[in-house]
């Protein structure tokens, strides 16, 4: 909450959020994009550096990884644009994409780019267009742990793969000892927690394991957990809570959850000159190696999970906002573009580092803003 109070100065408060008479806006489905939206959503006014267009309630759902960022974005935007209510539900990437493909939301948050079959399905909802991936924030997927008496823990990809596949079951296993010769590792059972919901965080974490420890991780990356054993909890909040309260626990979640819960995080032995800590700056170094692989207006990125660059933390994710490139409902479009433009702006990106996220590389953020401006 302190961070949110700090950032109130970043926007100009123009009044309280309207709570009655909200016009519910959903995503796509109409080819009629002419004229202003109903309820006066064609009106435009500037609030600080935020251009407010649209009116009513803007519905969105998806990634829990971006929840802490989205909470602050929504707060700042709503203070500036009092006629728009943004309602974002952190249901997980898989559920968010499904709601978008059902036409229930204006956009979805996902920690993985749309699959080809999801793009094809989006054409049934976004008439005359398709769903596209708009990268909006990056960040490290921290490996949080709760091992009494151990304040500094180093692991590598191979050891992590074996821990999360139940092949290493005790904290004083020889493989962990080898990486931590000075630590007093207890004879304690490892409690490995994974996500129970379909999650882009799981998808990115398993992409890292597959890329960096292929011999020890036989499973294909996916939003749904495939490895054997372990325990599960719902959402990033659920797995981080389990780590905080369970001796011997380990799990994966966004750095902001580790910071908020005072959870210790693993340093990675990547083959660089020194183990790499999960920080926003270190994640940015890895994300800077990302390449745009999407075509047309799609800005899907390919991350380098096997980087050995000094100070580059490779277990990263990029969260996308999934929106229609064209064919959006007229009443949805102005507010959607206004909000997405703000969060991709310098002001929107500048708050991320304080929350444990990595802002987009400037050139990618610029392309996102240019693409949002063309949504129709």
C-alpha positions in Angstrom: 0.0 0.0 0.0 2.9 2.4 0.6 3.9 2.0 -3.0 0.4 2.9 -4.1 0.5 6.0 -2.0 3.8 7.0 -3.4 2.6 6.8 -6.9 -0.5 8.9 -6.4 1.6 11.9 -7.5 2.1 10.3 -10.9 -1.5 11.0 -11.9 -3.9 13.9 -11.4 -6.9 12.9 -9.3 -10.0 14.3 -11.0 -12.6 12.8 -8.7 -13.9 9.6 -7.3 -14.6 6.5 -9.4 -18.2 6.4 -10.7 -19.9 3.5 -9.1 -23.4 3.7 -10.4 -25.0 3.6 -13.8 -22.0 1.8 -15.3 -22.1 0.7 -18.9 -20.6 -2.7 -19.2 -18.3 -2.9 -22.1 -17.1 -6.2 -23.6 -14.6 -7.0 -26.3 -15.3 -7.7 -29.9 -17.9 -9.0 -32.2 -19.2 -6.1 -34.3 -17.9 -4.7 -37.6 -19.6 -1.4 -36.8 -16.7 0.8 -35.7 -18.0 4.1 -36.9 -19.0 6.9 -34.6 -18.5 7.4 -30.9 -19.5 4.9 -28.3 -22.8 5.0 -26.6 -23.1 7.0 -23.3 -20.8 9.8 -24.5 -17.7 7.6 -24.9 -16.7 9.6 -27.9 -15.8 12.5 -25.6 -12.1 13.2 -25.1 -10.2 15.0 -22.3 -6.7 15.0 -21.1 -5.8 14.3 -17.5 -2.2 14.9 -16.8 -0.4 12.8 -19.4 -3.4 10.4 -19.7 -5.8 10.9 -22.5 -9.3 9.9 -21.4 -11.6 8.5 -24.0 -14.7 6.4 -23.4 -17.1 5.9 -20.5 -18.5 3.1 -18.4 -17.0 -0.2 -17.1 -14.2 -1.9 -19.0 -14.0 -5.6 -18.2 -10.8 -7.6 -18.4 -9.3 -10.7 -16.8 -6.4 -13.1 -16.9 -2.8 -13.1 -15.7 -2.3 -13.1 -11.9 1.3 -12.3 -12.5 0.5 -8.8 -13.5 -2.1 -8.2 -10.7 0.0 -6.0 -8.6 0.9 -3.8 -11.6 -2.7 -3.8 -12.8 -4.0 -2.8 -9.4 -1.8 0.3 -9.5 -2.5 1.0 -13.2 -6.2 0.8 -12.6 -6.0 3.1 -9.6 -4.0 5.8 -11.4 -6.0 5.6 -14.5 -9.3 5.7 -12.7 -8.2 8.8 -10.7 -7.5 10.5 -13.9 -10.4 9.2 -16.0 -13.3 9.3 -13.6 -15.8 8.3 -16.3 -14.2 4.9 -16.9 -14.1 2.0 -14.5 -11.6 -0.7 -15.3 -12.5 -4.0 -13.7 -9.6 -6.5 -14.0 -10.0 -10.0 -12.4 -6.8 -12.0 -11.9 -8.3 -15.3 -12.9 -5.1 -16.8 -14.5 -3.9 -16.6 -18.1 -5.8 -19.6 -19.3 -9.1 -18.4 -17.9 -8.5 -14.9 -19.1 -7.9 -16.0 -22.7 -11.1 -18.2 -22.6 -13.2 -15.3 -21.4 -11.8 -13.1 -24.2 -12.5 -15.8 -26.8 -16.1 -16.0 -25.4 -16.5 -12.2 -26.0 -16.9 -11.5 -22.3 -14.0 -9.1 -21.9 -12.4 -6.1 -23.7 -9.0 -7.6 -23.3 -7.2 -10.4 -21.6 -3.9 -10.6 -19.7 -1.7 -13.6 -20.5 1.9 -14.5 -19.6 2.1 -16.5 -22.8 1.3 -15.5 -26.4 -1.8 -16.8 -28.1 -1.4 -20.2 -29.6 -2.4 -20.6 -33.3 -5.6 -22.4 -32.5 -6.5 -19.5 -30.1 -5.8 -17.0 -32.8 -8.1 -18.9 -35.1 -10.9 -19.0 -32.5 -10.5 -15.3 -31.9 -11.6 -14.6 -35.4 -15.1 -15.8 -34.5 -15.3 -13.2 -31.8 -13.4 -10.3 -33.3 -15.3 -9.9 -36.5 -13.0 -9.1 -39.4 -9.9 -9.2 -37.3 -8.1 -11.4 -34.8 -6.6 -11.4 -31.3 -3.1 -10.0 -31.1 -0.4 -10.1 -28.4 0.7 -6.7 -27.0 3.6 -7.1 -24.5 3.1 -4.8 -21.5 5.5 -5.7 -18.7 8.3 -8.1 -17.9 9.7 -9.5 -14.8 11.5 -12.3 -13.1 9.8 -15.5 -12.0 11.4 -15.8 -8.6 12.0 -19.2 -7.0 10.9 -18.6 -3.4 11.9 -21.0 -0.6 11.4 -21.5 3.1 14.3 -23.5 4.6 15.0 -22.7 8.2 18.5 -21.5 8.8 19.3 -21.0 5.1 19.4 -17.3 4.0 21.4 -17.7 0.8 20.5 -20.5 -1.6 22.0 -21.2 -5.0 20.4 -23.7 -7.4 20.8 -24.4 -11.1 18.4 -25.5 -13.8 19.2 -29.2 -13.5 18.6 -29.2 -9.7 15.4 -27.2 -10.0 14.1 -29.6 -12.6 14.8 -32.6 -10.4 13.2 -30.8 -7.3 10.0 -30.0 -9.2 9.8 -33.5 -10.7 10.2 -35.1 -7.2 13.6 -36.6 -8.1 15.3 -34.6 -5.3 13.3 -34.9 -2.1 15.5 -33.6 0.8 17.1 -30.2 1.3 20.4 -31.8 2.3 20.6 -33.8 -1.0 24.2 -34.0 -2.4 23.3 -32.0 -5.5 22.1 -29.0 -3.4 25.1 -29.4 -1.0 27.4 -29.1 -4.0 25.9 -25.8 -5.0 25.9 -24.5 -1.4 29.0 -25.8 0.3 28.8 -23.2 3.1 25.1 -23.6 3.9 23.7 -25.6 6.8 21.2 -27.6 4.9 18.7 -29.4 7.1 17.5 -33.0 6.7 14.1 -31.7 5.8 11.6 -32.9 3.2 11.2 -30.6 0.2 7.6 -29.4 -0.3 7.4 -28.3 -3.9 4.3 -26.3 -4.8 3.0 -25.7 -8.3 0.0 -23.8 -9.8 -3.3 -25.7 -9.8 -4.8 -23.3 -12.4 -3.6 -23.0 -16.0 -1.0 -20.3 -15.8 1.3 -18.4 -18.1 3.8 -18.3 -15.2 3.9 -22.1 -15.2 4.3 -22.0 -19.0 7.3 -19.7 -18.8 8.9 -21.6 -15.9 8.6 -24.9 -17.7 10.0 -23.3 -20.9 13.0 -22.4 -18.8 13.4 -25.9 -17.4 12.9 -27.4 -20.9 15.5 -25.1 -22.5 18.1 -25.1 -19.7 17.7 -28.7 -18.3 16.3 -30.7 -21.1 17.8 -34.0 -19.9 16.2 -33.6 -16.4 12.9 -32.1 -17.6 11.1 -34.5 -20.0 7.8 -32.5 -20.2 6.8 -30.1 -22.8 6.1 -26.6 -21.6 2.5 -25.8 -20.9 0.2 -23.7 -18.9 -1.1 -26.8 -17.0 1.4 -28.5 -14.7 2.6 -31.9 -16.0 5.3 -33.1 -13.7 4.9 -35.8 -11.0 4.2 -35.3 -7.4 4.4 -32.0 -5.5 1.5 -30.0 -4.1 -0.7 -27.3 -5.8 -2.3 -24.0 -5.0 -4.4 -21.5 -6.9 -2.7 -18.5 -8.4 0.5 -16.7 -7.6 -1.0 -15.6 -4.3 -1.8 -19.2 -3.4 1.6 -20.7 -4.0 3.5 -17.8 -2.4 1.3 -18.1 0.7 2.1 -21.8 0.9 5.8 -21.1 0.8 5.6 -18.5 3.5 3.8 -20.8 5.9 5.3 -24.2 5.1 8.8 -25.2 6.3 10.7 -26.9 3.5 8.6 -25.3 0.8 9.7 -24.0 -2.6 7.7 -22.6 -5.5 7.8 -20.2 -8.5 6.0 -16.8 -8.6 6.5 -13.3 -9.6 9.1 -11.3 -7.6 6.4 -8.9 -6.4 4.8 -11.7 -4.4 8.2 -12.6 -2.8 8.8 -9.0 -1.9 5.3 -8.5 -0.5 5.5 -11.6 1.7 9.2 -11.3 2.7 10.0 -14.6 1.1 13.7 -15.5 0.4 14.5 -16.2 -3.3 17.0 -18.5 -5.0 20.0 -17.3 -6.9 20.6 -19.0 -10.1 23.8 -20.6 -11.3 23.5 -20.0 -15.0 27.1 -20.4 -16.0 27.8 -16.7 -15.6 30.7 -15.5 -13.5 28.5 -15.4 -10.4 25.0 -16.7 -9.4 22.3 -14.3 -10.5 19.6 -12.9 -8.2 16.0 -12.4 -9.2 15.7 -8.6 -9.5 14.0 -6.3 -12.0 17.3 -5.1 -13.4 18.6 -8.6 -13.9 15.4 -9.6 -15.6 15.6 -6.6 -17.8 19.0 -7.7 -18.9 17.6 -11.1 -20.0 14.4 -9.6 -21.6 16.6 -7.2 -23.6 17.6 -10.2 -25.6 14.0 -11.0 -26.6 13.1 -10.9 -30.3 9.7 -10.0 -31.8 8.5 -13.1 -33.6 4.9 -12.0 -34.2 3.7 -10.9 -37.7 1.7 -7.9 -38.7 0.4 -6.1 -35.6 1.1 -9.1 -33.4 4.1 -8.3 -31.1 4.7 -11.8 -29.6 8.2 -12.1 -28.2 10.7 -15.0 -28.0 12.7 -14.9 -24.8 16.2 -16.3 -24.3 15.9 -18.7 -21.3 19.5 -20.0 -21.6 21.4 -16.7 -21.5 24.7 -16.9 -19.6 25.3 -13.2 -19.7 26.6 -11.8 -16.4 23.8 -10.4 -14.3 21.0 -11.7 -16.6 18.3 -13.6 -14.8 16.8 -16.0 -17.3 13.5 -17.2 -15.6 11.5 -14.3 -16.9 8.1 -13.7 -18.3 6.5 -11.1 -20.4 2.8 -10.4 -19.8 0.7 -9.6 -22.9 -2.6 -7.8 -23.1 -4.6 -9.7 -25.7 -6.9 -7.5 -27.8 -8.5 -7.5 -31.2 -6.6 -5.7 -34.0 -9.9 -4.7 -35.6 -13.6 -5.5 -35.4 -13.8 -4.3 -31.8 -17.2 -3.1 -30.5 -17.6 0.7 -30.9 -18.5 1.3 -27.3 -15.5 -0.7 -26.1 -12.8 0.7 -28.3 -12.2 4.2 -27.0 -11.8 3.2 -23.4 -9.7 0.1 -24.3 -7.3 2.2 -26.4 -7.1 4.9 -23.7 -6.2 2.4 -21.0 -3.8 0.4 -23.0 -2.1 3.6 -24.2 -1.6 4.7 -20.6 -0.1 1.5 -19.3 2.3 1.3 -22.3 3.3 4.9 -21.8 6.4 6.2 -20.0 4.3 7.1 -17.0 2.6 3.6 -16.9 5.9 1.8 -17.3 7.8 3.9 -14.8 5.9 2.5 -11.8 6.7 -1.1 -12.6 10.2 -1.3 -11.2 9.1 -0.3 -7.7 6.7 -3.2 -7.8 9.3 -5.8 -8.7 8.5 -5.8 -12.4 10.7 -5.0 -15.4 9.5 -2.3 -17.7 9.5 -3.1 -21.4 12.6 -2.1 -23.5 11.8 1.4 -24.8 11.7 0.3 -28.4 9.2 -2.4 -27.7 7.0 -0.1 -25.6 7.0 2.4 -28.5 5.8 -0.3 -30.9 3.1 -1.3 -28.5 1.8 2.3 -28.3 1.9 2.6 -32.1 -0.1 -0.6 -32.5 -2.7 0.3 -29.9 -3.3 3.6 -31.8 -4.3 1.5 -34.9 -6.8 -0.8 -33.1 -10.2 -0.4 -34.7 
